[in-house]
Amino acid sequence: MLGLNKLKRFVALKIKVDFTTGERAGGINPRDPNLMCFGWQNLEEGWEIRLIVDESKIDEYIQKYGNAEGVEVIEGIENIDSAIEQIIPPEKQMDYVVYMPELLTASVIAKHLDPNDDFNVNEVPNPDPVETSPDETRRKVLGFLINKGVKGIRPIKRVRKLSEILQL
């Protein structure tokens, strides 16, 4: 992907971002073609990770942004993967899609009526709509249902770590 497998050195910047204004720590330009963001963003806490994709510019970028407040230089695939997990917790890396609504409905009914199944519709999460976005509510409910073995739902990985991208 994008010739990333040709890189010998993997360096990324963990950047504090004000997503309401788009302003990034260190004055980093989000349109800089040498700083690629692969969806490694936490909009709530204001962080993103950008990979330096031009090896000839790595030292220049480290020198330019390395000491800037709100910017952290991360070197190495494992360290970048860890930083991604740090800003985007595993539960937020997954999403769920209902691929067969009829099967989901039938599965919920069957599990609820089965006396040998510990499934209880009253345990389905019902987050406060004021504090939780509709997307987050959907993710919590579908995640709960899939963990209870309800059919008709498919998990989708929303965020891929650098090591996973390199394997594509």
DSSP file (Angstrom, degrees, kcal/mol; ACC not computed):
  #  RESIDUE AA STRUCTURE BP1 BP2  ACC     N-H-->O    O-->H-N    N-H-->O    O-->H-N    TCO  KAPPA ALPHA  PHI   PSI    X-CA   Y-CA   Z-CA
    1    1 A M    >         0   0    0      0, 0.0     3,-2.6     0, 0.0     4,-0.2   0.000 360.0 360.0 360.0 121.9    0.0    0.0    0.0
    2    2 A L  T 3   -     0   0    0      1,-0.3     0, 0.0     2,-0.1     0, 0.0   0.692 360.0 -70.2  52.1  23.0    1.5    3.3   -1.1
    3    3 A G  T >  S+     0   0    0      1,-0.1     3,-1.5     3,-0.0     4,-0.4   0.698  93.4 141.0  71.7  19.1    4.9    1.7   -1.2
    4    4 A L  G X   +     0   0    0     -3,-2.6     3,-1.5     1,-0.3    -2,-0.1   0.821  63.5  65.6 -63.7 -29.9    5.1    1.5    2.6
    5    5 A N  G 3  S+     0   0    0      1,-0.3    -1,-0.3    -4,-0.2    -3,-0.1   0.699  93.6  61.8 -66.1 -17.0    6.7   -1.9    2.3
    6    6 A K  G <  S+     0   0    0     -3,-1.5    -1,-0.3     2,-0.0    -2,-0.2   0.661  80.8 104.6 -81.2 -16.3    9.7   -0.2    0.7
    7    7 A L    <   -     0   0    0     -3,-1.5     3,-0.1    -4,-0.4    47,-0.0  -0.420  48.6-171.8 -67.8 138.1   10.4    1.9    3.9
    8    8 A K  S    S+     0   0    0      1,-0.2     2,-0.4    -2,-0.1    -1,-0.2   0.649  76.2  43.6 -98.0 -22.1   13.3    0.7    5.9
    9    9 A R        -     0   0    0     67,-0.1     2,-0.6     2,-0.1    -1,-0.2  -0.990  69.6-157.1-130.3 127.3   12.5    3.1    8.8
   10   10 A F        +     0   0    0     -2,-0.4    66,-3.2    -3,-0.1     2,-0.4  -0.913  21.6 163.7-111.0 115.2    9.1    3.7   10.3
   11   11 A V  E     +A   75   0A   0     -2,-0.6    41,-2.8    41,-0.5     2,-0.3  -0.993   8.2 179.2-131.8 136.1    8.6    7.0   12.1
   12   12 A A  E     -AB  74  51A   0     62,-3.1    62,-3.1    -2,-0.4     2,-0.5  -0.903  22.5-131.1-132.3 161.5    5.3    8.6   13.1
   13   13 A L  E     -AB  73  50A   0     37,-2.9    37,-2.5    -2,-0.3     2,-0.7  -0.966   9.4-150.5-114.2 127.2    4.2   11.7   14.9
   14   14 A K  E     -AB  72  49A   0     58,-3.1    58,-2.3    -2,-0.5     2,-0.4  -0.886  29.0-166.7 -93.4 119.4    1.6   11.6   17.6
   15   15 A I  E     -AB  71  48A   0     33,-3.3    33,-1.7    -2,-0.7     2,-0.4  -0.907  24.0-133.2-121.7 132.5   -0.1   15.0   17.4
   16   16 A K  E     - B   0  47A   0     54,-2.4     9,-2.6    -2,-0.4     2,-0.4  -0.698  35.9-170.9 -77.9 130.4   -2.4   16.9   19.7
   17   17 A V  E     -E   24   0B   0     29,-2.7     2,-0.9    -2,-0.4     7,-0.2  -0.972  30.6-147.4-131.1 138.7   -5.3   18.3   17.5
   18   18 A D  E >>> -E   23   0B   0      5,-2.7     4,-2.9    -2,-0.4     3,-1.0  -0.881  19.5-170.4 -97.7  99.5   -8.1   20.7   18.1
   19   19 A F  T 345S+     0   0    0     -2,-0.9    -1,-0.1     1,-0.3     5,-0.0   0.626  78.8  65.1 -72.2 -11.7  -10.6   19.1   15.7
   20   20 A T  T 345S+     0   0    0      1,-0.1    -1,-0.3     3,-0.1    -2,-0.0   0.834 121.3  19.7 -75.6 -31.1  -13.0   22.1   16.0
   21   21 A T  T <45S-     0   0    0     -3,-1.0    -2,-0.2     2,-0.2    -1,-0.1   0.619  99.4-125.7-108.3 -19.3  -10.5   24.4   14.4
   22   22 A G  T  <5 +     0   0    0     -4,-2.9     2,-0.3     1,-0.3    -3,-0.2   0.467  58.4 149.0  84.9   1.4   -8.3   21.8   12.6
   23   23 A E  E   < -E   18   0B   0     -5,-0.7    -5,-2.7     6,-0.1     2,-0.3  -0.523  30.4-158.8 -75.7 132.8   -5.2   23.3   14.3
   24   24 A R  E >   -E   17   0B   0      4,-0.4     3,-1.6    -2,-0.3    -7,-0.2  -0.858  25.4 -98.2-113.7 146.8   -2.4   20.9   15.1
   25   25 A A  G >  S+     0   0    0     -9,-2.6     3,-1.3    -2,-0.3    45,-0.1  -0.228 109.8  23.9 -56.3 148.0    0.4   21.1   17.6
   26   26 A G  G 3  S-     0   0    0     43,-0.3    -1,-0.3     1,-0.2     3,-0.1   0.538 124.6 -83.9  72.6   5.8    3.7   22.3   16.2
   27   27 A G  G <  S+     0   0    0     -3,-1.6    -1,-0.2     1,-0.2    -2,-0.2   0.758  71.0 179.8  68.1  24.0    1.8   24.0   13.3
   28   28 A I    <   -     0   0    0     -3,-1.3    -4,-0.4    -4,-0.2    -1,-0.2  -0.361  26.2-129.7 -63.5 133.6    1.7   20.7   11.4
   29   29 A N    >   -     0   0    0      1,-0.1     3,-1.8    -3,-0.1     6,-0.1  -0.761   7.4-153.4 -87.1 118.0    0.0   21.0    8.1
   30   30 A P  T 3  S+     0   0    0      0, 0.0    -1,-0.1     0, 0.0     7,-0.1   0.672  95.4  58.3 -66.5 -14.0   -2.7   18.3    7.7
   31   31 A R  T 3  S+     0   0    0      5,-0.1     5,-0.0     3,-0.0    -2,-0.0   0.362  71.6 127.1 -95.4   4.9   -2.2   18.5    3.9
   32   32 A D    X   -     0   0    0     -3,-1.8     3,-1.7     1,-0.2    -4,-0.0  -0.494  54.6-149.0 -63.2 117.4    1.5   17.7    4.0
   33   33 A P  T 3  S+     0   0    0      0, 0.0    -1,-0.2     0, 0.0    20,-0.1   0.667  93.8  59.8 -66.7 -14.8    1.9   14.8    1.6
   34   34 A N  T 3  S+     0   0    0      1,-0.2    19,-2.2    18,-0.1     2,-0.6   0.516  95.5  67.3 -89.8  -5.3    4.7   13.3    3.6
   35   35 A L  E <  S-C   52   0A   0     -3,-1.7     2,-0.4    17,-0.2    17,-0.2  -0.877  72.5-169.7-117.8  97.4    2.6   12.9    6.7
   36   36 A M  E     -C   51   0A   0     15,-2.6    15,-3.1    -2,-0.6     2,-0.5  -0.718  10.0-160.2 -94.0 133.9    0.0   10.3    6.1
   37   37 A C        -     0   0    0     -2,-0.4    13,-0.2    13,-0.2     4,-0.1  -0.962   3.0-167.6-111.4 121.6   -2.9    9.7    8.5
   38   38 A F        -     0   0    0     -2,-0.5   122,-0.4    11,-0.5     3,-0.1  -0.189  69.4 -72.2-101.1  40.0   -4.5    6.3    8.1
   39   39 A G  S    S+     0   0    0      1,-0.2     2,-1.9    10,-0.1    -2,-0.0   0.647  87.8 145.7  80.6  14.9   -7.6    7.0   10.2
   40   40 A W        +     0   0    0      9,-0.4     9,-2.1     2,-0.1     2,-0.4  -0.519  32.0 125.7 -86.1  72.4   -5.5    7.0   13.4
   41   41 A Q  E     -D   48   0A   0     -2,-1.9     2,-0.5     7,-0.2     7,-0.2  -0.975  50.0-159.1-134.1 144.3   -7.5    9.7   15.1
   42   42 A N  E  >> -D   47   0A   0      5,-3.0     5,-1.7    -2,-0.4     4,-1.7  -0.922  12.4-174.4-119.3 102.0   -9.4   10.1   18.4
   43   43 A L  T  45S+     0   0    0     -2,-0.5   -24,-0.2     1,-0.2    -1,-0.1   0.829  79.7  53.6 -68.5 -33.1  -11.8   13.0   17.8
   44   44 A E  T  45S+     0   0    0      1,-0.2    -1,-0.2     2,-0.1    -2,-0.0   0.924 119.7  30.7 -68.8 -44.4  -13.0   13.1   21.4
   45   45 A E  T  45S-     0   0    0     42,-0.2    -2,-0.2     2,-0.1    -1,-0.2   0.576 109.1-119.3 -94.5 -10.1   -9.6   13.4   23.0
   46   46 A G  T  <5 +     0   0    0     -4,-1.7   -29,-2.7     1,-0.2     2,-0.3   0.951  62.6 131.7  76.4  51.3   -8.0   15.3   20.1
   47   47 A W  E   < +BD  16  42A   0     -5,-1.7    -5,-3.0   -31,-0.2     2,-0.3  -0.968  25.0 173.1-131.4 150.0   -5.1   13.0   19.0
   48   48 A E  E     -BD  15  41A   0    -33,-1.7   -33,-3.3    -2,-0.3     2,-0.5  -0.984  20.9-141.4-147.7 157.9   -3.9   11.7   15.7
   49   49 A I  E     -B   14   0A   0     -9,-2.1   -11,-0.5    -2,-0.3     2,-0.4  -0.984  16.7-170.0-121.2 128.7   -0.9    9.7   14.5
   50   50 A R  E     -B   13   0A   0    -37,-2.5   -37,-2.9    -2,-0.5     2,-0.4  -0.975  14.9-139.1-122.2 130.6    0.7   10.5   11.1
   51   51 A L  E     -BC  12  36A   0    -15,-3.1   -15,-2.6    -2,-0.4     2,-0.8  -0.699  15.8-129.1 -87.6 134.2    3.3    8.4    9.5
   52   52 A I  E     - C   0  35A   0    -41,-2.8   -41,-0.5    -2,-0.4   -17,-0.2  -0.761  29.0-179.1 -81.6 111.3    6.3   10.1    7.8
   53   53 A V        +     0   0    0    -19,-2.2     2,-0.7    -2,-0.8    -1,-0.2   0.537  59.9  75.1 -96.4  -7.2    6.2    8.4    4.4
   54   54 A D    >   -     0   0    0    -20,-0.5     3,-2.1     1,-0.2     4,-0.5  -0.891  63.6-163.8-106.7 104.9    9.2   10.0    2.8
   55   55 A E  G >  S+     0   0    0     -2,-0.7     3,-1.0     1,-0.3     4,-0.4   0.810  87.0  62.6 -58.5 -30.9   12.3    8.5    4.3
   56   56 A S  G 3  S+     0   0    0      1,-0.2    -1,-0.3     2,-0.1     4,-0.2   0.673 106.7  45.7 -69.6 -14.1   14.5   11.3    3.1
   57   57 A K  G <> S+     0   0    0     -3,-2.1     4,-2.6     2,-0.1     5,-0.2   0.435  83.0  97.0-105.9  -1.5   12.5   13.7    5.3
   58   58 A I  H <> S+     0   0    0     -3,-1.0     4,-2.6    -4,-0.5     5,-0.2   0.939  87.5  43.3 -56.6 -52.8   12.4   11.7    8.5
   59   59 A D  H  > S+     0   0    0     -4,-0.4     4,-2.4     1,-0.2    -1,-0.2   0.882 113.6  52.9 -62.7 -37.4   15.3   13.4   10.2
   60   60 A E  H  > S+     0   0    0     -4,-0.2     4,-2.4     2,-0.2    -1,-0.2   0.915 111.8  45.2 -62.5 -43.4   14.1   16.8    9.0
   61   61 A Y  H  X S+     0   0    0     -4,-2.6     4,-3.0     2,-0.2     5,-0.5   0.878 111.5  52.2 -70.0 -38.1   10.7   16.2   10.5
   62   62 A I  H  X S+     0   0    0     -4,-2.6     4,-2.2    -5,-0.2     5,-0.2   0.934 114.0  43.9 -61.7 -44.6   12.1   14.9   13.8
   63   63 A Q  H  < S+     0   0    0     -4,-2.4     4,-0.4    -5,-0.2    -2,-0.2   0.900 117.8  45.4 -66.4 -40.5   14.2   18.0   14.1
   64   64 A K  H  < S+     0   0    0     -4,-2.4    -2,-0.2    -5,-0.2    -1,-0.2   0.899 132.2  15.6 -71.1 -42.3   11.4   20.3   13.1
   65   65 A Y  H >< S+     0   0    0     -4,-3.0     3,-1.5    -5,-0.1    -3,-0.2   0.560  97.6  94.4-112.0 -11.2    8.6   18.7   15.3
   66   66 A G  T 3< S+     0   0    0     -4,-2.2     7,-0.3    -5,-0.5    -3,-0.1   0.795  96.3  34.7 -57.1 -33.8   10.4   16.6   17.8
   67   67 A N  T 3  S+     0   0    0     -4,-0.4    -1,-0.3    -5,-0.2     2,-0.1   0.362  89.9 120.1-103.0   4.8   10.5   19.2   20.5
   68   68 A A  S X  S-     0   0    0     -3,-1.5     3,-1.6     1,-0.1     2,-0.2  -0.455  73.3-106.7 -71.9 140.6    7.2   20.9   19.8
   69   69 A E  T 3  S+     0   0    0      1,-0.3   -43,-0.3    -2,-0.1    -1,-0.1  -0.479 105.8  21.1 -66.8 132.4    4.7   20.8   22.6
   70   70 A G  T 3  S+     0   0    0      1,-0.2   -54,-2.4    -2,-0.2     2,-0.4   0.532 103.8 102.5  86.7   7.0    1.9   18.3   21.8
   71   71 A V  E <   -A   15   0A   0     -3,-1.6     2,-0.4   -56,-0.2    -1,-0.2  -0.987  47.0-173.6-125.3 132.5    4.0   16.3   19.4
   72   72 A E  E     -A   14   0A   0    -58,-2.3   -58,-3.1    -2,-0.4     2,-0.5  -0.990  18.9-137.8-125.2 131.5    5.6   13.0   20.1
   73   73 A V  E     -A   13   0A   0     -2,-0.4     2,-0.5    -7,-0.3   -60,-0.2  -0.755  20.6-168.7 -87.6 130.0    8.0   11.2   17.8
   74   74 A I  E     -A   12   0A   0    -62,-3.1   -62,-3.1    -2,-0.5     2,-0.4  -0.982   1.2-168.3-123.2 125.7    7.4    7.4   17.6
   75   75 A E  E     +A   11   0A   0     -2,-0.5   -64,-0.2   -64,-0.2     4,-0.2  -0.943  46.4  34.3-119.9 135.1    9.8    5.1   15.9
   76   76 A G  S  > S-     0   0    0    -66,-3.2     4,-2.4    -2,-0.4     5,-0.2   0.184  78.7 -99.7 102.5 141.3    9.3    1.5   15.0
   77   77 A I  H  > S+     0   0    0      1,-0.2     4,-2.8     2,-0.2    86,-0.3   0.914 120.6  49.1 -58.2 -47.5    6.3   -0.6   13.9
   78   78 A E  H  > S+     0   0    0      1,-0.2     4,-2.3     2,-0.2    -1,-0.2   0.901 112.3  48.0 -62.4 -41.5    5.6   -2.0   17.3
   79   79 A N  H  > S+     0   0    0     -4,-0.2     4,-2.2     2,-0.2    -1,-0.2   0.879 112.1  49.3 -67.6 -37.5    5.8    1.4   19.0
   80   80 A I  H  X S+     0   0    0     -4,-2.4     4,-2.2     2,-0.2    -2,-0.2   0.925 110.7  50.5 -66.4 -44.0    3.5    2.9   16.4
   81   81 A D  H  X S+     0   0    0     -4,-2.8     4,-2.2     1,-0.2    -2,-0.2   0.913 110.8  49.7 -58.2 -43.1    1.0    0.1   16.8
   82   82 A S  H  X S+     0   0    0     -4,-2.3     4,-1.8     1,-0.2    -1,-0.2   0.895 109.4  51.1 -63.5 -40.3    1.1    0.6   20.6
   83   83 A A  H  X S+     0   0    0     -4,-2.2     4,-2.1     2,-0.2     5,-0.2   0.873 108.1  52.6 -65.7 -36.5    0.5    4.3   20.2
   84   84 A I  H  X S+     0   0    0     -4,-2.2     4,-2.6     1,-0.2    -2,-0.2   0.937 110.4  47.4 -62.9 -46.2   -2.5    3.6   17.9
   85   85 A E  H  < S+     0   0    0     -4,-2.2    -1,-0.2     1,-0.2    -2,-0.2   0.831 109.7  56.2 -63.0 -31.1   -4.0    1.3   20.6
   86   86 A Q  H  < S+     0   0    0     -4,-1.8    -1,-0.2     1,-0.2    -2,-0.2   0.910 115.9  33.0 -69.2 -42.8   -3.3    4.0   23.2
   87   87 A I  H  < S+     0   0    0     -4,-2.1    -2,-0.2     1,-0.3    -1,-0.2   0.757 127.4  40.2 -87.7 -23.4   -5.3    6.8   21.4
   88   88 A I  S  < S-     0   0    0     -4,-2.6    -1,-0.3    -5,-0.2     5,-0.1  -0.862  86.3-143.5-125.1  96.7   -7.9    4.4   20.0
   89   89 A P    >>  -     0   0    0      0, 0.0     3,-1.8     0, 0.0     4,-0.7  -0.178  26.5-108.2 -58.1 151.2   -8.9    1.7   22.5
   90   90 A P  H >> S+     0   0    0      0, 0.0     3,-1.1     0, 0.0     4,-0.5   0.825 117.7  58.9 -51.7 -37.4   -9.7   -1.7   21.1
   91   91 A E  H 34 S+     0   0    0      1,-0.3     3,-0.3     2,-0.2    52,-0.0   0.774 106.9  48.0 -66.9 -23.0  -13.4   -1.4   21.7
   92   92 A K  H <4 S+     0   0    0     -3,-1.8    -1,-0.3     1,-0.2    66,-0.0   0.521  98.8  69.4 -91.2  -6.2  -13.5    1.7   19.4
   93   93 A Q  H << S+     0   0    0     -3,-1.1    65,-3.0    -4,-0.7    66,-1.3   0.631  93.0  70.8 -83.2 -13.4  -11.5   -0.1   16.7
   94   94 A M  E  <  -F  157   0C   0     -4,-0.5     2,-0.3    -3,-0.3    63,-0.2  -0.770  57.0-178.5-106.0 148.7  -14.4   -2.3   15.9
   95   95 A D  E     -F  156   0C   0     61,-3.0    61,-3.4    -2,-0.3     2,-0.4  -0.897  15.3-141.0-132.9 167.1  -17.7   -1.6   14.3
   96   96 A Y  E     -F  155   0C   0     -2,-0.3     2,-0.4    59,-0.2    46,-0.1  -0.982   8.0-162.4-134.1 142.6  -20.7   -3.8   13.6
   97   97 A V  E     -F  154   0C   0     57,-2.4    57,-2.8    -2,-0.4     2,-0.9  -0.981  20.4-132.6-125.3 137.4  -23.0   -4.0   10.6
   98   98 A V  E     +F  153   0C   0     -2,-0.4    55,-0.2    55,-0.2    54,-0.0  -0.794  29.7 172.0 -86.2 110.0  -26.4   -5.7   10.5
   99   99 A Y  S    S+     0   0    0     53,-1.4    -1,-0.2    -2,-0.9    54,-0.2   0.654  74.1  27.6 -96.4 -16.7  -26.2   -7.8    7.4
  100  100 A M     >  -     0   0    0     52,-1.5     4,-2.3     1,-0.1    -1,-0.3  -0.714  62.7-178.0-142.9  89.8  -29.5   -9.7    7.9
  101  101 A P  H  > S+     0   0    0      0, 0.0     4,-2.5     0, 0.0     5,-0.2   0.858  85.7  53.9 -57.6 -36.8  -32.1   -7.8    9.9
  102  102 A E  H  > S+     0   0    0      2,-0.2     4,-2.6     1,-0.2     5,-0.2   0.911 109.3  47.8 -65.3 -41.4  -34.6  -10.7    9.8
  103  103 A L  H  > S+     0   0    0     -3,-0.2     4,-2.7     2,-0.2    48,-0.3   0.899 110.7  52.1 -65.7 -40.6  -32.0  -13.1   11.2
  104  104 A L  H  X S+     0   0    0     -4,-2.3     4,-2.5    48,-0.2    -2,-0.2   0.946 111.9  46.0 -59.7 -48.9  -31.1  -10.7   13.9
  105  105 A T  H  X S+     0   0    0     -4,-2.5     4,-2.3     1,-0.2    -2,-0.2   0.934 114.7  46.6 -60.5 -47.9  -34.7  -10.3   15.0
  106  106 A A  H  X S+     0   0    0     -4,-2.6     4,-2.7     1,-0.2    -1,-0.2   0.887 112.5  51.2 -62.5 -38.9  -35.4  -14.1   14.9
  107  107 A S  H  X S+     0   0    0     -4,-2.7     4,-2.6     2,-0.2     5,-0.2   0.908 109.6  48.8 -66.3 -43.1  -32.2  -14.7   16.8
  108  108 A V  H  X S+     0   0    0     -4,-2.5     4,-2.3     2,-0.2    -2,-0.2   0.927 113.9  46.8 -62.2 -44.8  -33.0  -12.3   19.6
  109  109 A I  H  X S+     0   0    0     -4,-2.3     4,-2.2    -5,-0.2    -2,-0.2   0.940 113.5  47.9 -63.0 -47.2  -36.5  -13.7   19.9
  110  110 A A  H  X S+     0   0    0     -4,-2.7     4,-1.4     1,-0.2    -2,-0.2   0.910 113.8  46.7 -61.4 -43.3  -35.2  -17.3   20.0
  111  111 A K  H  < S+     0   0    0     -4,-2.6     6,-0.2     1,-0.2     8,-0.2   0.888 112.3  50.9 -66.7 -38.1  -32.5  -16.5   22.6
  112  112 A H  H  < S+     0   0    0     -4,-2.3    -1,-0.2    -5,-0.2    -2,-0.2   0.871 113.7  44.0 -67.4 -36.6  -35.0  -14.6   24.7
  113  113 A L  H  < S+     0   0    0     -4,-2.2    -1,-0.2    -5,-0.2    -2,-0.2   0.684  90.3  97.6 -82.7 -18.3  -37.5  -17.5   24.7
  114  114 A D    ><  -     0   0    0     -4,-1.4     3,-1.4    -5,-0.2     5,-0.1  -0.609  60.3-158.7 -75.9 116.0  -35.0  -20.2   25.3
  115  115 A P  T 3  S+     0   0    0      0, 0.0    -1,-0.2     0, 0.0    -4,-0.0   0.706  91.6  56.8 -68.3 -17.8  -35.0  -21.1   29.0
  116  116 A N  T 3  S+     0   0    0      2,-0.0     2,-0.4    -3,-0.0    -2,-0.1   0.500  91.7  85.1 -89.6  -4.1  -31.5  -22.5   28.7
  117  117 A D    <   -     0   0    0     -3,-1.4     0, 0.0    -6,-0.2     0, 0.0  -0.839  68.7-149.2-101.4 133.1  -30.0  -19.3   27.3
  118  118 A D        +     0   0    0     -2,-0.4     2,-0.1    30,-0.1    -1,-0.1   0.411  57.7 126.0 -80.9   4.6  -28.9  -16.6   29.8
  119  119 A F        -     0   0    0     -8,-0.2     2,-0.4    -5,-0.1    -2,-0.1  -0.412  36.2-178.2 -65.6 135.2  -29.7  -13.9   27.2
  120  120 A N    >   -     0   0    0     -2,-0.1     3,-2.2     1,-0.1     4,-0.3  -0.971  26.0-149.1-138.3 119.9  -32.1  -11.2   28.6
  121  121 A V  G >  S+     0   0    0     -2,-0.4     3,-1.2     1,-0.3    -1,-0.1   0.759  97.6  66.9 -61.1 -23.1  -33.4   -8.4   26.5
  122  122 A N  G 3  S+     0   0    0      1,-0.2    -1,-0.3    -3,-0.1    -3,-0.0   0.643  93.6  59.9 -72.0 -12.7  -33.5   -6.2   29.6
  123  123 A E  G <  S+     0   0    0     -3,-2.2    -1,-0.2     2,-0.1    -2,-0.2   0.518  73.8 118.1 -91.0  -6.4  -29.7   -6.3   29.8
  124  124 A V  S <  S-     0   0    0     -3,-1.2    17,-0.1    -4,-0.3    16,-0.0  -0.426  78.2-103.7 -61.7 129.9  -29.2   -4.7   26.3
  125  125 A P        -     0   0    0      0, 0.0    -1,-0.1     0, 0.0    -2,-0.1  -0.227  34.5-172.5 -58.8 142.5  -27.3   -1.5   26.9
  126  126 A N        -     0   0    0     -3,-0.1    11,-0.0    14,-0.0    -2,-0.0  -0.633  15.2-163.1-134.2  74.3  -29.4    1.7   26.7
  127  127 A P        -     0   0    0      0, 0.0     5,-0.1     0, 0.0    10,-0.0  -0.161  33.4 -91.2 -62.8 153.5  -26.9    4.5   26.9
  128  128 A D    >>  -     0   0    0      1,-0.2     4,-1.7     2,-0.0     3,-0.5  -0.494  31.3-145.6 -63.5 120.9  -28.0    8.1   27.7
  129  129 A P  T 34 S+     0   0    0      0, 0.0    -1,-0.2     0, 0.0     8,-0.1   0.716  96.5  58.3 -66.5 -19.3  -28.7    9.8   24.4
  130  130 A V  T 34 S+     0   0    0      1,-0.2    -2,-0.0     3,-0.1     3,-0.0   0.878 116.0  32.5 -74.8 -37.4  -27.4   13.1   25.7
  131  131 A E  T <4 S+     0   0    0     -3,-0.5     2,-0.4     1,-0.1    -1,-0.2   0.620 116.8  58.9 -94.0 -15.0  -24.0   11.8   26.5
  132  132 A T  S  < S-     0   0    0     -4,-1.7    -1,-0.1    -5,-0.1     0, 0.0  -0.956  77.7-127.8-124.9 132.5  -23.7    9.2   23.7
  133  133 A S     >  -     0   0    0     -2,-0.4     4,-2.5     1,-0.1     5,-0.2  -0.335  29.3-112.7 -69.7 156.5  -23.8    9.7   19.9
  134  134 A P  H  > S+     0   0    0      0, 0.0     4,-2.5     0, 0.0     5,-0.2   0.876 119.3  52.9 -57.3 -37.2  -26.2    7.6   17.9
  135  135 A D  H  > S+     0   0    0      2,-0.2     4,-2.3     1,-0.2     5,-0.1   0.912 110.1  46.6 -65.0 -42.5  -23.3    5.9   16.3
  136  136 A E  H  > S+     0   0    0      2,-0.2     4,-2.4     1,-0.2    -1,-0.2   0.885 111.9  51.4 -67.4 -38.8  -21.7    5.0   19.6
  137  137 A T  H  X S+     0   0    0     -4,-2.5     4,-2.6     2,-0.2     5,-0.2   0.936 110.7  48.4 -61.5 -47.0  -25.1    3.7   20.9
  138  138 A R  H  X S+     0   0    0     -4,-2.5     4,-2.8     1,-0.2     5,-0.3   0.914 111.5  50.3 -59.2 -44.2  -25.5    1.5   17.9
  139  139 A R  H  X S+     0   0    0     -4,-2.3     4,-2.3     1,-0.2    -1,-0.2   0.904 111.8  47.5 -62.6 -42.3  -21.9    0.2   18.3
  140  140 A K  H  X S+     0   0    0     -4,-2.4     4,-2.2     2,-0.2    -2,-0.2   0.927 114.7  45.2 -65.3 -45.0  -22.5   -0.6   22.0
  141  141 A V  H  X S+     0   0    0     -4,-2.6     4,-2.5     2,-0.2    -2,-0.2   0.946 116.5  44.1 -65.8 -48.4  -25.8   -2.4   21.4
  142  142 A L  H  X S+     0   0    0     -4,-2.8     4,-2.6    -5,-0.2     5,-0.2   0.877 113.0  52.6 -66.1 -36.3  -24.6   -4.4   18.4
  143  143 A G  H  X S+     0   0    0     -4,-2.3     4,-1.9    -5,-0.3    -1,-0.2   0.910 110.2  48.3 -62.9 -42.0  -21.4   -5.3   20.2
  144  144 A F  H  X S+     0   0    0     -4,-2.2     4,-1.2     2,-0.2    -2,-0.2   0.939 113.0  47.8 -61.2 -47.7  -23.4   -6.5   23.2
  145  145 A L  H  <>S+     0   0    0     -4,-2.5     5,-2.4     1,-0.2     3,-0.4   0.901 111.0  49.5 -63.5 -42.3  -25.6   -8.6   20.9
  146  146 A I  H ><5S+     0   0    0     -4,-2.6     3,-1.3     1,-0.2    -1,-0.2   0.880 109.0  53.3 -66.6 -35.7  -22.8  -10.1   19.0
  147  147 A N  H 3<5S+     0   0    0     -4,-1.9    -1,-0.2     1,-0.3    -2,-0.2   0.753 105.8  54.5 -68.8 -22.9  -21.0  -11.1   22.2
  148  148 A K  T 3<5S-     0   0    0     -4,-1.2    -1,-0.3    -3,-0.4    -2,-0.2   0.404 124.0-105.5 -88.9   1.5  -24.2  -12.8   23.3
  149  149 A G  T < 5 +     0   0    0     -3,-1.3     2,-0.2     1,-0.3    -3,-0.2   0.660  61.3 161.9  87.0  15.9  -24.2  -14.9   20.2
  150  150 A V      < -     0   0    0     -5,-2.4     3,-0.4    -6,-0.1    -1,-0.3  -0.519  31.7-134.1 -71.2 136.3  -27.0  -13.1   18.3
  151  151 A K  S    S+     0   0    0    -48,-0.3   -44,-0.2    -2,-0.2   -43,-0.2  -0.414  76.8  53.8 -88.5 164.2  -26.9  -13.9   14.6
  152  152 A G  S    S+     0   0    0      1,-0.3   -52,-1.5    -2,-0.1   -53,-1.4   0.490  83.8 103.3  93.1   5.1  -27.2  -11.5   11.7
  153  153 A I  E     -F   98   0C   0     -3,-0.4    -1,-0.3   -55,-0.2   -55,-0.2  -0.953  50.7-162.5-121.6 139.0  -24.4   -9.1   12.8
  154  154 A R  E     -F   97   0C   0    -57,-2.8   -57,-2.4    -2,-0.4     2,-0.2  -0.980  16.0-132.9-122.8 129.5  -20.9   -8.9   11.3
  155  155 A P  E     -F   96   0C   0      0, 0.0     2,-0.4     0, 0.0   -59,-0.2  -0.565  20.9-166.2 -77.5 144.2  -18.0   -7.3   13.1
  156  156 A I  E     -F   95   0C   0    -61,-3.4   -61,-3.0    -2,-0.2     2,-0.7  -0.999  20.6-129.6-131.2 130.5  -15.8   -4.9   11.0
  157  157 A K  E     -F   94   0C   0     -2,-0.4   -63,-0.2   -63,-0.2     3,-0.1  -0.714  23.5-176.4 -80.5 115.6  -12.4   -3.7   12.0
  158  158 A R        +     0   0    0    -65,-3.0     2,-0.5    -2,-0.7   -64,-0.2   0.807  67.6  46.3 -81.1 -32.1  -12.5    0.1   11.6
  159  159 A V        -     0   0    0    -66,-1.3     2,-0.5  -119,-0.0    -1,-0.2  -0.946  66.1-162.7-120.5 128.4   -8.9    0.8   12.4
  160  160 A R        -     0   0    0     -2,-0.5  -122,-0.1  -122,-0.4     2,-0.0  -0.926  18.4-132.8-109.0 133.5   -5.9   -1.1   11.1
  161  161 A K     >  -     0   0    0     -2,-0.5     4,-2.2     1,-0.1     3,-0.4  -0.317  31.6-102.1 -74.1 166.2   -2.6   -0.8   12.9
  162  162 A L  H  > S+     0   0    0      1,-0.2     4,-2.4     2,-0.2     5,-0.2   0.905 122.9  54.6 -57.3 -43.9    0.6   -0.2   10.9
  163  163 A S  H  > S+     0   0    0    -86,-0.3     4,-0.7     1,-0.2    -1,-0.2   0.857 109.6  48.2 -60.5 -34.7    1.6   -3.8   11.1
  164  164 A E  H  > S+     0   0    0     -3,-0.4     4,-0.5     2,-0.2     3,-0.5   0.877 109.5  51.8 -73.1 -38.1   -1.8   -4.8    9.7
  165  165 A I  H >< S+     0   0    0     -4,-2.2     3,-1.2     1,-0.2    -2,-0.2   0.894 105.8  55.4 -63.9 -39.3   -1.6   -2.3    6.8
  166  166 A L  H 3< S+     0   0    0     -4,-2.4    -1,-0.2     1,-0.3    -2,-0.2   0.741 103.3  56.3 -67.0 -21.9    1.9   -3.6    5.9
  167  167 A Q  H 3<        0   0    0     -4,-0.7    -1,-0.3    -3,-0.5    -2,-0.2   0.598 360.0 360.0 -84.8 -11.4    0.4   -7.1    5.5
  168  168 A L    <<        0   0    0     -3,-1.2    -1,-0.2    -4,-0.5    -2,-0.1   0.499 360.0 360.0 -68.2 360.0   -2.2   -6.1    3.0
